[in-house]
């Protein structure tokens, strides 16, 4: 039987060399776990989100590797993208060549459970190419609810410009970096 890793041990599994805010977000996530629980509950996260980081957060509802719906799309993400993807599937966000792999990795993270770090390149609504370091962590949800994944993205230090009304932000590339063991080991990474 798996048991949750203590916060210091879990933090040691976070890949290094990425935006320092990823570790800050991970510490916050770890602090929301109830005693003995592997994952924080979605309700606990929603009751105490990390307010200073929340604009860069998305929460995904996963019904399977092929059906992922955005539950929440942070305000900073909406500003960069030029639109709010809340209640939409990932289809308009990811290019076809990355969509299946991104969905498969997210599904493995919530079923196993494990966290992961990835790097996404995003074309902003203003046409800028922005690289974003990302940490993705599962949340526990009710048995009859879809599985949940919270994602924190950190863009370079810059202010997004006001988007054009018809502009669309899109992930132009997705690179999986590594899994984060939360106490259950790590799942197998799907092929590229």
VOGU-3710 file (C-alpha; in Angstrom, 3 decimals, decimal comma):
1> xxxxxxxxxx> 0,000/0,000/0,000  1,278/3,473/-0,878  1,505/6,288/1,590  2,031/9,981/0,950  5,582/11,230/1,021  6,343/13,860/3,668  6,549/17,354/2,122  10,370/17,529/2,202  10,712/14,132/0,493  8,086/15,023/-2,128
11> xxxxxxxxxx> 9,777/18,384/-2,804  13,070/16,559/-3,365  11,375/14,820/-6,339  10,643/18,128/-8,100  12,899/18,499/-11,160  15,348/21,383/-10,787  16,160/24,261/-13,124  12,608/25,511/-13,659  10,744/28,608/-12,471  11,051/28,881/-8,649
21> xxxxxxxxxx> 7,297/29,510/-8,416  6,736/25,844/-9,317  8,241/24,867/-5,947  6,127/27,524/-4,203  2,977/26,120/-5,836  3,997/22,543/-4,981  4,559/23,481/-1,304  1,111/25,067/-1,213  -0,433/21,941/-2,760  1,384/19,716/-0,248
31> xxxxxxxxxx> 0,108/21,906/2,600  -3,499/21,286/1,561  -3,289/17,507/2,043  -5,189/16,217/5,046  -3,341/13,968/7,504  -2,540/10,650/5,813  -4,068/11,675/2,454  -2,068/11,240/-0,741  -3,791/14,193/-2,451  -5,551/17,351/-1,378
41> xxxxxxxxxx> -9,252/17,355/-2,131  -10,565/19,619/-4,875  -12,833/21,283/-2,307  -9,860/22,006/-0,019  -7,968/23,564/-2,927  -10,954/25,708/-3,925  -11,428/26,815/-0,308  -7,802/27,962/0,037  -6,239/28,605/-3,375  -2,808/30,244/-3,452
51> xxxxxxxxxx> -4,198/33,692/-4,283  -0,920/35,212/-5,521  -0,428/32,265/-7,921  -4,071/31,593/-8,832  -4,156/33,759/-12,000  -1,718/31,257/-13,581  -3,710/28,154/-12,610  -5,990/25,943/-14,629  -8,019/23,075/-13,211  -8,885/20,248/-15,565
61> xxxxxxxxxx> -11,691/17,682/-15,270  -10,598/14,390/-16,791  -13,193/11,878/-17,968  -10,504/9,807/-19,692  -7,325/10,434/-21,690  -9,381/11,617/-24,669  -11,844/13,868/-22,840  -10,414/16,701/-20,774  -12,541/19,744/-19,917  -11,173/22,960/-18,414
71> xxxxxxxxxx> -12,968/23,578/-15,100  -11,125/26,840/-14,396  -8,803/28,976/-16,515  -6,914/31,634/-14,545  -7,190/35,320/-15,380  -3,516/35,674/-16,363  -3,863/32,674/-18,674  -6,974/34,216/-20,222  -5,110/37,496/-20,731  -2,253/35,736/-22,499
81> xxxxxxxxxx> -4,559/33,543/-24,588  -6,970/36,325/-25,459  -9,899/34,195/-24,336  -11,175/32,140/-21,438  -11,128/28,374/-22,038  -13,262/27,554/-18,964  -15,762/24,767/-19,760  -14,034/23,945/-23,057  -12,132/20,812/-24,050  -8,410/20,930/-24,789
91> xxxxxxxxxx> -9,004/20,579/-28,542  -8,813/24,337/-29,309  -5,788/24,739/-27,015  -3,385/22,008/-28,196  -2,168/21,150/-31,688  -3,375/17,740/-32,851  0,135/16,216/-32,682  0,396/17,030/-28,929  -3,241/16,666/-27,819  -3,309/12,864/-27,454
101> xxxxxxxxxx> 0,025/12,727/-25,611  -0,878/15,600/-23,258  -4,228/13,927/-22,475  -2,569/10,554/-21,892  0,019/12,015/-19,497  -2,652/13,971/-17,598  -4,810/10,838/-17,308  -1,893/8,762/-16,012  -1,170/11,478/-13,428  -4,691/11,380/-11,975
111> xxxxxxxxxx> -5,121/7,595/-12,104  -1,693/6,633/-10,710  -1,470/9,394/-8,937  1,679/11,421/-9,605  2,612/14,969/-10,482  4,695/16,071/-13,439  6,616/18,981/-14,874  6,340/20,006/-18,507  7,262/22,952/-20,692  4,721/24,449/-23,049
121> xxxxxxxxxx> 5,383/27,026/-25,720  2,371/29,251/-26,150  1,534/31,729/-28,879  -0,079/34,651/-27,098  -3,023/36,598/-28,429  -0,551/39,349/-29,348  1,552/36,925/-31,369  4,383/36,466/-28,848  5,895/33,029/-28,367  6,136/32,414/-24,624
131> xxxxxxxxxx> 7,778/29,452/-22,969  6,039/28,337/-19,781  7,337/26,032/-17,072  4,439/23,995/-15,711  3,718/21,774/-12,727  0,669/19,524/-12,876  -0,726/17,869/-9,742  -3,766/15,659/-9,175  -6,578/16,583/-6,806  -8,922/14,153/-5,103
141> xxxxxxxxxx> -12,572/14,486/-6,143  -15,787/12,712/-5,173  -16,138/9,175/-6,554  -18,916/10,202/-8,947  -17,002/13,278/-10,188  -14,417/13,432/-12,951  -10,788/13,167/-11,915  -9,056/16,535/-11,424  -5,657/17,976/-12,253  -4,453/21,419/-11,208
151> xxxxxxxxxx> -1,828/23,009/-13,440  0,341/25,995/-12,589  2,114/27,735/-15,490  4,817/30,330/-15,108  5,531/32,654/-18,014  8,581/34,900/-18,239  8,378/38,058/-16,146  6,439/40,368/-18,434  2,995/41,895/-18,594  0,704/40,461/-21,260
161> xxxxxxxxxx> -0,514/43,104/-23,700  -4,263/43,575/-24,262  -5,343/40,912/-26,760  -6,989/41,555/-30,098  -10,722/40,732/-29,861  -10,498/37,819/-32,318  -7,048/36,522/-31,315  -6,499/33,025/-29,961  -3,678/31,768/-27,782  -2,620/28,214/-28,463
171> xxxxxxxxxx> -0,055/25,768/-27,170  2,414/25,397/-30,020  4,575/22,725/-28,378  4,389/20,447/-25,362  7,464/18,844/-23,802  7,083/16,415/-20,907  10,028/16,794/-18,493  9,571/14,280/-15,666  7,207/12,739/-13,141  7,017/13,782/-9,483
181> xxxxxxxxxx> 6,632/10,848/-7,095  4,018/11,700/-4,444  4,336/8,344/-2,674  2,944/5,881/-5,250  5,980/5,730/-7,516  5,682/7,047/-11,048  3,588/5,853/-13,994  5,012/4,786/-17,319  5,524/7,709/-19,677  3,674/7,328/-22,957
191> xx> 5,865/7,349/-26,052  6,517/10,623/-27,883
//
